[in-house]
Amino acid sequence: MADVVPDVVPGCASDLYQLEACKKRLMREWDMRKVLPLCANFTLIMATLLVGLIIERPTSHMFRIETNINYHFKFDTVKDINSFDGVYEFMYGFLDAAERFDPLSPQYVSRLYDDGGNLSDTFSTSSDILITQEKRFTATSAIVLRPQIWMTRNQQEACSGFAEQYDHLYAMHRYNRFKYKGSTFEGGWMPQKVRFRNASDVPPDELHSSSAMKNVWNSALLVCKDHGKLNESLRSSLSTHFHNVKVERDGTTYFGDFFVDKIDILAYLGYKVYEDDVNITTHPNCFTVDKHDEEGQPRVAVTLNDVADRCEHTAVRWHDALTDTIRAQLFMYTPGKEVFTRVLVEWEMTEAGLFNPKIEVESFLDIRNTQQYELWYAMTIFQLLLCSIHCFWIVIRARAELEEQRKYPSLSKFTKTEKAQVALGICLQAAFIAFLIWRLVIATTGRNINDLVAEALSINPYLDEGSAREAMTRQLLLIDFAKSYRSVRFFAFALVVLSFGQLLVYMTVHPSLGLIVETVWVALEDLFNFLCVFGVLYVILCAVGHWAFGHSVEQFSTFAQTVKIGWSYSLGAFDFMAEAERLPNATDKLLLCVWELVFLTVVFLLLLNFFLAIIVDSYAVVKDELRQLSAHSAVVDIFRFMHSHIHFRCRGWPQRPAILECLSRLPEKAAFRPEDLCQDGLFTLDQAMEFARFYCSPADGLADTETGKAAAHEQSAEMLALLQKVEQLLEAATCPTSSGRPTTSPGRQTI
């Protein structure tokens, strides 16, 4: 048979393109078109928020300030203090350290009162005080408000249990010992009434133990207190002897002293050191200011080290058995960065008598007083605009999803999960907007920290009782201002953490970026089952450890601390038998060894590896699915999407869901021709050819795959059918007529 070259339109019927690859790319870019703008805008929101927070809170500078304060005040020694004497000794050093940051400290300036006159005369008349600078003040930070000391007290309550008999039994026991000097005393009697000497820190009516007093206070020797109730039974003594002011705040009664000096600490310890209390005759060396002897030589004032030798000691102390909390605080200022720092040291007396310390060194600033205020304000307004656009964009996309679901029901499914994501996204943006508006309102209409400090410094708290309360109120406003920044940090931190979840959802815009979310989603059921088992075993082991070793080892003393050390063990920070030396006997050490071996085996070696296996297996499944999607890297696919989006716009191609629906109606085969896209009038033939060449991969690229082989077989079958039709036409054209001569069609050459 003669070979005939058929008439074929180049680039149309002869070109085949990969169907599945084209559909996957269309679907992927359809999803990217919905999520990619939201992802980009949300990333910009997060970036501007973090930059604004860093501008508002220069953490690196604050860290250096707080490190310097921690060093000078020796806060690392606070945790070892467990007595009132230790507290006051630290307070004495605390005030000494505060002097280094006080520009009016005697080590920097000298004072001359009324040309050397008596100090009391100076304060009673209108005289001048001459301050001379002796040494340049070089400290970076400076005292704004001098240290204060506050105290809270609990309510006394009736002791129960054995305490009801303690006074009688113990008094009789001591009586027998001293009277009979160790001899056996048969048939001892129970005293009906026992009297004790008065103690200056307990009201006299509480010092008699008798059958009549038994129902009032079950014990006069023992003191039991209710840690949930507060009292002010020492109010008169605190006010008259220590010049304290009662302050009520948040339901708590505080007794605060203004501008505490080291002389006050000596008085709190129980020594008569105030000038109106000192007996010069009996204690001539007890004085609180530098004096001169008869020869004019300077004499050093009393200090913490020698107060017991030079001053009279009494039973009158600032604290008593009902003291609940002792707190010291001061405010400091660092110029340049306009940073204020609140320093707080607190001891809480627990029910067991242990002193529980707490230290807070918290820096803050008022952004209005800095040079970055205009930048911060502009960025905050820009964030508000971005959040509003994002919220509006979410609503627009949700409406578009509903419309696409109506037009293309077989392709678009606006599921409940997606609706929940839309609702949560709108709520998150509303929270962002509320937070930013709150910050703007505070920055524009709130009290300025400089004004608050100026008001606090303008009041003389020693003028009268009303002035003292007013000064305390001003300082409480400063505390509220400092605590308001905690609220800012808390809400900002919560928004950032919630944004992580939103950002992970947006990362599903591309399969490569959504690996983490997809892996967790695949492993979700197994992770839930694992966490149930892990939680039960972990809690049981921690409870056993707390019960068995909490009496001797600090790390096990509370259940929370046991959970903490157990978590460290779970992560590999395992120091085997490190706490054994603190246990009192070999039995407890053996139990600790068994507990740590069980914890190491069950939690660290077994359960942790189960967790890793679940994650790794799920990741492998997701990775296999990713390979089947034939996706490029995220960067390449995003660039291709942007490139193709321009072509869609410029060349007037139909929307991706319409093309997808057209391709979905094609017969199940591996490849398609451009003219297949012309069936519904979506494309003209030229547009279809142009779209296929630009957007789709040729079927030749499938040659080495099963799908490619099927496509090649299909193409060969079609070409064979076409050749058979051409051959039939040629045979018909060369068939002999009745005259015996072949008929040759015009324009056709027989070979």
KOLFI-64426 format. One line per 4 residues: number of its first residue (from 1); for each residue y, z, x of C-alpha. Coordinates in Angstrom, 2 decimals. Last residue first. Layout:
N
NUM	Y/Z/X  ... .
This chain:
751
751	7.35/-5.57/1.79  8.78/-6.43/-1.55  12.54/-6.29/-1.81  14.24/-4.91/-4.90 .
747	17.73/-5.98/-5.96  16.43/-8.16/-8.74  12.84/-7.40/-9.60  10.28/-9.75/-8.18 .
743	7.73/-11.21/-10.55  4.49/-12.29/-9.00  3.28/-15.76/-9.69  0.20/-16.58/-11.70 .
739	2.07/-18.20/-14.55  0.92/-15.46/-16.87  2.66/-12.88/-14.71  1.36/-11.27/-11.57 .
735	2.11/-7.38/-11.10  4.65/-6.80/-8.30  7.12/-4.74/-10.40  4.43/-2.74/-12.13 .
731	2.87/-1.86/-8.79  6.25/-0.83/-7.46  6.91/1.41/-10.46  3.51/3.04/-10.11 .
727	4.18/3.67/-6.44  7.51/5.30/-7.24  5.85/7.59/-9.79  3.17/8.55/-7.25 .
723	5.85/9.25/-4.65  7.63/11.66/-7.04  4.42/13.51/-7.81  3.76/13.86/-4.08 .
719	7.30/15.17/-3.52  6.83/17.76/-6.26  3.51/18.89/-4.84  4.96/19.14/-1.35 .
715	7.86/21.28/-2.64  5.46/23.64/-4.40  3.29/23.92/-1.30  6.37/24.64/0.79 .
711	7.52/27.31/-1.68  4.09/28.92/-1.71  4.01/28.90/2.08  7.44/30.45/2.18 .
707	6.41/33.25/-0.15  3.43/33.94/2.07  5.72/33.99/5.09  6.03/31.78/8.15 .
703	7.80/28.90/6.46  10.26/31.04/4.54  13.29/29.92/6.55  12.76/26.39/5.32 .
699	13.64/27.65/1.82  17.28/27.49/2.79  19.26/30.75/2.51  21.76/31.17/-0.26 .
695	25.51/31.78/-0.41  27.28/28.94/1.33  24.82/26.06/0.85  23.86/27.24/-2.63 .
691	27.45/27.70/-3.76  28.50/24.24/-2.50  25.52/22.59/-4.17  26.23/24.43/-7.42 .
687	29.92/23.57/-7.25  29.11/19.87/-6.73  26.63/19.89/-9.61  29.11/21.58/-11.92 .
683	28.45/25.22/-12.32  27.93/27.73/-15.11  27.12/25.01/-17.65  23.98/26.78/-18.72 .
679	21.61/24.41/-16.90  23.82/23.73/-13.89  22.31/26.49/-11.73  18.97/24.71/-11.65 .
675	20.83/21.71/-10.17  21.18/23.71/-6.95  17.41/23.78/-6.46  15.22/26.85/-6.58 .
671	12.65/28.59/-4.41  9.79/31.09/-4.59  8.69/30.47/-8.13  8.47/32.34/-11.40 .
667	10.24/30.02/-13.82  14.04/30.33/-13.97  15.52/32.73/-16.50  16.33/35.33/-13.81 .
663	18.38/32.75/-11.91  20.70/32.30/-14.88  21.00/36.06/-15.41  21.83/36.51/-11.75 .
659	24.49/33.80/-11.89  26.09/35.51/-14.90  25.89/38.92/-13.18  27.58/37.48/-10.06 .
655	30.67/36.20/-11.85  31.15/32.46/-12.08  32.60/30.47/-9.17  36.28/29.61/-9.29 .
651	36.57/28.35/-5.74  39.22/30.77/-4.51  37.96/33.92/-6.20  34.27/33.49/-5.49 .
647	35.09/32.31/-1.96  37.18/35.44/-1.31  34.35/37.61/-2.63  31.96/35.79/-0.31 .
643	33.89/36.87/2.76  34.30/40.44/1.53  30.59/40.62/0.72  29.64/39.09/4.08 .
639	31.75/41.71/5.88  30.13/44.49/3.85  26.70/43.03/4.58  27.35/42.84/8.31 .
635	28.72/46.40/8.51  25.87/47.82/6.44  23.20/46.19/8.59  21.31/43.32/7.06 .
631	19.22/43.63/3.94  15.88/41.89/3.47  15.15/44.18/0.50  11.53/44.47/1.59 .
627	12.61/46.17/4.81  14.53/48.78/2.82  11.47/49.56/0.72  9.53/50.24/3.89 .
623	12.29/52.55/5.13  12.30/54.45/1.86  8.57/55.11/2.15  8.88/56.13/5.81 .
619	11.73/58.50/4.94  9.60/60.12/2.27  6.81/60.72/4.78  9.23/62.15/7.35 .
615	10.87/64.50/4.83  7.59/65.86/3.51  6.19/66.24/7.04  9.28/68.16/8.16 .
611	8.87/70.62/5.30  5.18/71.09/6.03  6.13/71.72/9.66  8.46/74.49/8.56 .
607	5.79/75.99/6.32  3.08/76.24/8.98  4.50/77.05/12.42  7.73/78.84/11.52 .
603	6.97/80.44/8.18  3.27/81.30/8.20  2.49/81.67/11.88  5.76/83.19/13.11 .
599	6.07/85.47/10.11  2.46/86.64/10.45  2.90/87.26/14.19  6.23/89.05/13.58 .
595	4.69/91.34/10.98  1.63/92.14/13.12  3.79/93.07/16.11  6.10/95.14/13.91 .
591	3.10/97.00/12.47  1.85/97.75/15.98  5.28/99.04/16.97  5.37/101.23/13.87 .
587	2.01/102.75/14.78  3.05/103.25/18.41  5.90/105.57/17.51  9.69/105.84/17.12 .
583	10.72/102.19/16.80  13.85/101.23/18.71  11.89/99.93/21.69  10.02/97.45/19.47 .
579	13.18/95.52/18.54  12.59/92.65/21.00  8.95/92.35/19.91  9.02/88.53/20.14 .
575	12.48/87.05/20.46  12.37/84.17/17.96  15.44/81.99/17.49  13.18/79.17/16.22 .
571	14.90/78.25/12.96  12.56/80.41/10.88  13.16/83.40/13.16  16.89/83.08/12.57 .
567	16.21/82.94/8.82  14.17/86.12/9.12  17.06/87.78/10.95  19.35/86.95/8.03 .
563	16.85/87.91/5.33  16.39/91.27/7.06  20.16/91.72/7.22  20.40/91.11/3.47 .
559	17.53/93.51/2.78  19.32/96.26/4.61  18.28/98.33/7.65  16.07/95.55/9.08 .
555	18.44/94.35/11.83  19.48/97.98/12.39  15.97/99.07/13.34  14.80/102.61/12.62 .
551	14.65/103.22/8.86  14.57/99.50/8.06  11.24/99.00/9.81  8.54/99.07/7.11 .
547	10.57/98.54/3.93  12.88/95.89/5.36  9.97/94.04/6.99  7.93/94.14/3.78 .
543	10.87/92.83/1.75  11.45/90.06/4.29  7.79/89.01/4.17  7.76/88.99/0.37 .
539	11.03/87.05/0.17  9.76/84.40/2.60  6.39/84.01/0.86  7.97/83.52/-2.58 .
535	10.76/81.25/-1.33  8.44/79.05/0.76  6.03/78.47/-2.11  8.80/77.57/-4.56 .
531	10.64/75.61/-1.87  7.55/73.46/-1.23  7.10/72.61/-4.89  10.75/71.62/-5.15 .
527	10.57/69.62/-1.93  7.52/67.71/-3.19  9.36/66.77/-6.37  12.54/65.79/-4.55 .
523	10.93/63.78/-1.74  11.88/60.39/-3.19  15.36/61.64/-4.08  15.81/63.26/-0.67 .
519	14.90/60.00/1.07  17.11/57.97/-1.26  20.11/60.20/-0.58  19.62/60.13/3.17 .
515	18.90/56.39/3.35  21.97/55.48/1.32  23.88/53.94/4.21  21.16/51.39/4.93 .
511	20.67/50.60/1.24  24.38/49.89/0.73  26.73/51.33/-1.92  24.45/54.37/-1.78 .
507	27.15/55.89/0.42  29.16/56.57/-2.74  26.61/59.18/-3.79  26.77/60.76/-0.33 .
503	30.57/60.86/-0.62  30.37/62.68/-3.95  28.02/65.27/-2.47  30.27/65.75/0.54 .
499	33.24/66.00/-1.80  31.80/69.18/-3.25  31.95/70.72/0.23  35.53/69.50/0.74 .
495	36.62/70.84/-2.65  35.03/74.24/-1.97  36.73/74.45/1.43  40.11/73.64/-0.11 .
491	39.51/76.24/-2.83  38.58/78.94/-0.31  41.25/78.03/2.24  43.99/78.15/-0.38 .
487	42.65/81.41/-1.79  42.62/82.92/1.69  46.18/81.70/2.06  47.11/83.81/-0.97 .
483	45.80/86.85/0.91  48.68/86.66/3.39  51.25/86.41/0.58  49.59/89.30/-1.25 .
479	49.79/91.40/1.92  53.46/90.53/2.27  54.01/91.56/-1.35  52.25/94.85/-0.56 .
475	54.79/95.35/2.20  57.62/95.01/-0.26  55.97/97.51/-2.61  55.54/99.99/0.24 .
471	59.24/99.73/1.03  60.09/100.31/-2.62  57.81/103.36/-2.71  59.50/104.83/0.35 .
467	62.93/104.05/-1.04  62.08/105.90/-4.25  60.83/108.93/-2.35  64.02/109.21/-0.32 .
463	65.75/107.81/2.76  62.64/107.67/4.93  61.56/104.21/3.74  64.79/102.59/4.96 .
459	64.71/99.15/3.36  66.06/96.01/5.09  62.85/95.36/7.02  60.80/94.70/3.88 .
455	63.50/92.43/2.45  63.68/90.42/5.68  59.89/90.09/5.75  59.82/88.78/2.19 .
451	62.70/86.37/2.87  60.95/84.92/5.92  57.72/84.55/3.96  59.47/82.37/1.40 .
447	58.68/83.16/-2.21  57.20/80.29/-4.21  59.16/77.41/-5.80  58.70/74.42/-3.47 .
443	55.65/75.30/-1.40  53.92/77.14/-4.24  54.49/74.24/-6.65  53.32/71.70/-4.07 .
439	50.15/73.66/-3.33  49.34/73.98/-7.03  49.97/70.26/-7.55  47.54/69.50/-4.72 .
435	44.86/71.79/-6.14  45.24/70.43/-9.68  45.01/66.83/-8.42  41.90/67.57/-6.36 .
431	40.28/69.39/-9.30  41.05/66.41/-11.55  39.47/64.17/-8.89  36.34/66.29/-8.97 .
427	36.22/66.27/-12.77  36.56/62.45/-12.83  33.73/62.09/-10.32  31.57/64.54/-12.26 .
423	32.02/62.48/-15.44  31.30/59.19/-13.66  28.24/60.63/-11.94  26.98/61.94/-15.29 .
419	27.37/58.46/-16.78  25.44/57.03/-13.84  22.62/59.51/-14.39  22.62/58.77/-18.12 .
415	22.03/55.11/-17.37  24.44/52.18/-17.62  21.73/49.52/-17.38  23.00/46.08/-16.42 .
411	20.52/43.26/-15.89  18.64/42.62/-19.14  21.52/43.77/-21.29  23.94/41.27/-19.74 .
407	26.93/41.04/-22.07  26.73/44.55/-23.60  25.74/46.21/-20.33  28.51/44.30/-18.62 .
403	31.02/45.72/-21.11  29.73/49.25/-20.64  29.88/48.90/-16.88  33.41/47.50/-17.08 .
399	34.48/50.53/-19.12  32.98/52.82/-16.48  34.69/50.81/-13.74  38.07/51.23/-15.40 .
395	37.55/54.99/-15.82  36.55/55.38/-12.17  39.56/53.33/-11.08  41.95/55.57/-13.04 .
391	40.49/58.63/-11.29  40.77/56.92/-7.93  44.33/55.80/-8.57  45.29/59.34/-9.56 .
387	43.57/60.76/-6.48  45.32/58.24/-4.22  48.74/59.03/-5.72  48.19/62.78/-5.38 .
383	47.08/62.25/-1.79  50.30/60.31/-1.07  52.35/63.18/-2.54  50.47/65.59/-0.25 .
379	51.01/63.31/2.74  54.77/63.17/2.08  54.97/66.98/1.77  52.98/67.51/4.95 .
375	55.20/65.11/6.88  58.34/66.77/5.50  57.00/70.25/6.34  55.93/69.40/9.89 .
371	59.03/70.95/11.46  58.03/74.37/10.21  59.61/76.90/7.83  58.40/75.22/4.66 .
367	54.81/75.37/5.93  54.82/79.15/5.51  52.39/80.47/8.07  49.12/82.33/8.31 .
363	47.07/84.30/10.81  44.34/86.78/9.89  42.94/89.43/12.18  40.62/91.45/9.96 .
359	38.41/94.22/11.29  35.89/96.27/9.30  34.10/99.44/10.36  31.37/101.36/8.47 .
355	31.46/105.00/9.49  28.10/106.59/8.72  28.11/109.75/6.62  25.02/108.76/4.61 .
351	27.11/108.02/1.53  29.25/105.65/3.58  32.66/106.43/5.07  34.65/103.19/5.21 .
347	36.62/102.47/8.35  39.36/99.88/8.37  41.33/97.88/10.91  43.80/95.26/9.66 .
343	46.03/92.90/11.64  48.14/90.40/9.69  49.46/87.54/11.77  52.56/85.43/11.13 .
339	52.85/81.96/12.68  56.20/80.18/12.97  54.75/77.81/15.61  57.59/78.43/18.04 .
335	57.80/82.15/17.36  54.71/84.34/16.95  55.09/87.15/14.40  53.08/90.31/13.89 .
331	52.22/92.45/10.88  50.49/95.82/11.08  47.47/97.55/9.60  45.49/100.76/9.70 .
327	42.90/101.85/7.12  40.99/105.04/6.57  38.52/104.96/3.68  36.52/107.48/1.64 .
323	37.88/110.89/2.50  36.19/113.53/0.36  35.09/115.70/3.28  38.66/116.02/4.51 .
319	41.25/113.89/6.23  44.87/114.53/7.23  43.93/117.77/8.87  45.04/121.38/8.36 .
315	42.52/123.57/10.17  45.05/124.42/12.85  45.46/123.77/16.56  48.56/124.91/18.45 .
311	49.80/122.62/21.19  49.60/122.44/24.99  45.93/122.54/25.90  44.57/120.69/22.88 .
307	47.39/118.12/23.12  46.44/117.27/26.70  44.56/113.98/26.42  46.17/112.74/23.20 .
303	49.61/113.09/24.72  52.35/115.74/24.88  55.69/114.66/26.29  56.22/114.35/30.04 .
299	58.80/116.56/31.72  61.83/115.12/33.48  63.38/117.25/36.25  66.73/118.86/35.46 .
295	66.05/122.11/37.30  65.65/124.10/34.10  63.15/121.53/32.81  63.98/118.19/31.27 .
291	62.57/116.75/28.08  60.67/113.64/27.04  59.89/113.65/23.35  56.92/115.17/21.49 .
287	57.01/118.77/22.65  54.22/121.35/23.07  54.88/122.98/26.45  56.45/126.17/25.04 .
283	53.45/126.98/22.85  53.73/130.63/21.77  57.50/130.89/21.97  58.27/127.26/21.19 .
279	56.39/127.50/17.90  56.07/123.86/16.82  56.21/123.21/13.08  59.75/121.81/12.64 .
275	59.31/119.62/15.71  56.10/118.05/14.44  53.28/118.75/16.88  51.18/121.34/15.12 .
271	47.70/119.98/15.80  45.16/119.04/13.13  43.96/115.59/14.17  46.42/114.04/11.72 .
267	49.23/115.77/13.63  48.18/114.08/16.87  48.03/110.73/15.05  51.52/111.35/13.69 .
263	52.91/111.85/17.20  51.49/108.46/18.13  53.88/106.87/15.67  53.22/105.51/12.19 .
259	55.86/103.23/10.72  55.37/104.34/7.15  52.48/106.57/6.11  50.26/105.52/3.22 .
255	48.22/107.48/0.70  46.28/104.96/-1.37  45.09/105.20/-4.97  42.92/102.30/-6.11 .
251	43.09/100.62/-9.52  44.33/97.34/-8.03  47.12/99.17/-6.18  48.38/102.71/-6.59 .
247	50.57/104.09/-3.82  51.17/107.75/-2.97  53.63/108.27/-0.15  52.87/110.42/2.87 .
243	55.15/112.93/4.56  52.29/114.52/6.55  52.88/118.15/5.57  54.62/117.81/2.24 .
239	53.17/114.59/0.82  49.68/114.82/2.23  49.43/118.47/1.21  50.63/117.76/-2.32 .
235	48.33/114.75/-2.78  45.21/116.40/-1.39  43.56/116.43/-4.82  44.31/112.73/-5.22 .
231	41.10/111.40/-6.69  39.02/108.22/-6.72  35.74/107.47/-8.46  32.86/105.15/-7.49 .
227	31.94/106.95/-4.30  31.26/110.13/-6.26  31.38/113.01/-3.84  29.09/115.86/-2.84 .
223	30.34/118.79/-0.79  27.94/121.50/0.35  28.98/125.07/1.05  30.26/125.75/-2.44 .
219	27.17/124.41/-4.18  26.35/123.65/-7.78  30.04/123.25/-8.47  30.95/124.14/-12.03 .
215	27.60/125.11/-13.55  26.73/127.43/-10.67  30.11/129.11/-10.72  28.98/131.88/-13.08 .
211	25.75/132.43/-11.17  27.76/132.86/-8.04  29.05/130.83/-5.13  32.75/131.31/-4.51 .
207	34.75/128.81/-2.46  35.78/126.27/-5.13  38.59/128.42/-6.55  40.13/128.59/-3.09 .
203	40.80/124.82/-2.85  39.05/123.28/0.20  40.85/122.09/3.37  41.99/125.53/4.50 .
199	38.54/127.05/4.41  38.30/130.44/2.74  35.58/132.74/3.96  32.44/132.84/1.90 .
195	31.30/135.09/-0.91  27.74/135.43/-2.19  26.82/136.79/-5.59  23.55/137.52/-7.32 .
191	21.65/137.63/-4.06  17.96/136.73/-4.27  15.76/139.47/-2.89  13.20/139.21/-0.11 .
187	9.76/140.57/-0.90  8.60/141.15/2.64  10.91/141.01/5.63  9.25/140.17/8.90 .
183	11.38/141.09/11.88  13.58/138.38/13.41  16.68/140.43/13.98  16.40/142.44/10.74 .
179	20.02/142.20/9.74  20.95/138.95/11.51  17.88/137.00/10.43  17.76/138.48/6.96 .
175	21.37/137.53/6.28  20.85/134.00/7.62  17.96/133.42/5.23  19.84/135.06/2.37 .
171	22.79/132.70/2.89  20.42/129.71/3.07  18.63/130.65/-0.12  21.71/131.47/-2.17 .
167	23.87/128.52/-1.09  21.02/126.00/-1.14  19.71/126.72/-4.62  21.67/124.05/-6.56 .
163	21.68/121.87/-3.44  17.93/121.42/-3.90  18.57/118.84/-6.58  22.12/118.26/-7.68 .
159	25.58/118.44/-6.16  28.40/118.48/-8.67  31.05/115.86/-8.09  34.09/115.48/-5.89 .
155	36.24/112.43/-6.50  36.78/110.02/-3.64  39.71/109.64/-1.26  41.72/106.69/0.04 .
151	43.76/106.55/3.23  46.45/104.32/4.65  47.87/104.05/8.15  50.79/101.76/8.88 .
147	51.63/100.00/12.10  55.16/98.65/12.68  56.34/95.65/10.72  57.35/92.48/12.58 .
143	55.77/93.23/15.94  56.12/90.39/18.43  53.88/87.64/19.75  54.27/85.84/23.09 .
139	55.07/89.03/25.01  57.82/88.68/27.60  60.34/91.36/26.61  62.72/91.62/29.57 .
135	63.05/95.08/31.01  65.77/97.71/30.84  67.71/96.37/27.87  70.30/98.95/26.78 .
131	70.53/100.26/23.23  73.63/102.34/22.38  73.35/104.28/19.16  76.68/104.88/17.44 .
127	77.69/107.83/15.35  78.33/108.55/11.70  77.16/112.12/11.49  73.90/113.85/10.57 .
123	71.73/111.37/12.47  73.64/111.86/15.71  73.69/115.62/15.31  69.91/115.63/15.09 .
119	69.66/113.49/18.22  71.87/115.84/20.23  74.58/114.12/22.23  74.10/111.70/25.08 .
115	77.01/109.43/24.28  76.24/109.41/20.55  72.58/108.53/21.07  71.75/106.53/24.17 .
111	68.65/104.41/23.92  66.64/102.66/26.63  64.94/99.28/26.21  61.76/97.46/27.31 .
107	59.31/100.28/28.14  60.93/102.38/25.43  59.63/99.87/22.82  62.30/97.92/21.00 .
103	60.72/94.51/21.74  57.42/95.77/20.24  54.37/93.77/21.36  53.40/96.13/24.19 .
99	54.10/99.10/21.90  51.35/97.87/19.56  48.83/98.56/22.31  49.87/102.23/22.38 .
95	49.66/102.34/18.60  46.07/101.08/18.72  45.30/103.46/21.57  46.28/106.40/19.37 .
91	44.44/104.81/16.44  41.31/104.54/18.57  41.49/108.26/19.33  42.10/108.90/15.66 .
87	38.96/107.03/14.64  36.88/108.68/17.38  37.99/112.11/16.20  37.06/111.12/12.66 .
83	33.58/110.15/13.79  31.38/107.06/14.08  33.17/104.64/16.42  30.88/102.11/18.16 .
79	31.90/99.14/15.98  35.56/99.63/16.88  35.10/99.02/20.62  35.30/95.19/20.37 .
75	38.70/95.58/18.72  40.30/96.32/22.06  43.90/96.06/20.77  45.02/93.91/23.70 .
71	42.00/91.57/23.68  41.80/91.12/19.94  45.52/90.28/19.84  45.16/87.61/22.54 .
67	42.17/86.09/20.76  44.15/86.08/17.50  47.02/84.14/19.04  44.72/81.67/20.79 .
63	42.82/81.03/17.56  46.05/80.57/15.63  47.13/77.82/18.02  43.83/75.99/17.56 .
59	43.88/76.58/13.80  47.21/74.92/13.08  47.06/75.58/9.29  49.31/73.36/7.18 .
55	48.97/70.43/9.57  45.20/70.92/9.66  45.06/71.05/5.86  47.13/67.86/5.58 .
51	44.86/66.03/8.03  41.81/67.17/6.08  43.28/66.00/2.77  44.40/62.66/4.24 .
47	40.89/61.94/5.53  39.18/63.00/2.31  41.45/60.83/0.19  40.91/57.86/2.54 .
43	37.15/58.30/2.21  37.59/58.38/-1.58  39.51/55.11/-1.52  36.88/53.36/0.61 .
39	33.98/54.65/-1.50  35.72/53.75/-4.76  36.43/50.23/-3.48  32.78/49.88/-2.37 .
35	31.22/51.14/-5.60  31.50/48.36/-8.20  31.75/45.36/-5.87  28.99/46.85/-3.75 .
31	26.65/46.95/-6.75  27.30/43.28/-7.45  26.95/42.59/-3.74  23.45/44.06/-3.75 .
27	22.45/42.23/-6.93  23.71/38.90/-5.62  22.02/39.47/-2.27  18.76/40.39/-3.95 .
23	18.94/37.33/-6.25  19.57/34.99/-3.33  16.72/36.47/-1.32  14.42/36.15/-4.33 .
19	15.25/32.49/-4.95  15.15/31.06/-1.45  16.79/27.64/-1.49  15.36/24.12/-1.83 .
15	17.18/20.91/-0.90  15.63/17.48/-1.75  16.83/17.49/-5.34  20.40/17.96/-4.26 .
11	21.60/17.65/-0.68  21.14/13.87/-0.42  20.52/12.07/-3.74  17.14/10.37/-3.37 .
7	16.40/6.63/-3.85  12.83/6.20/-2.78  11.78/4.66/0.55  8.74/2.41/-0.12 .
3	5.74/2.06/2.15  3.42/-0.84/1.21  0.00/0.00/0.00 .
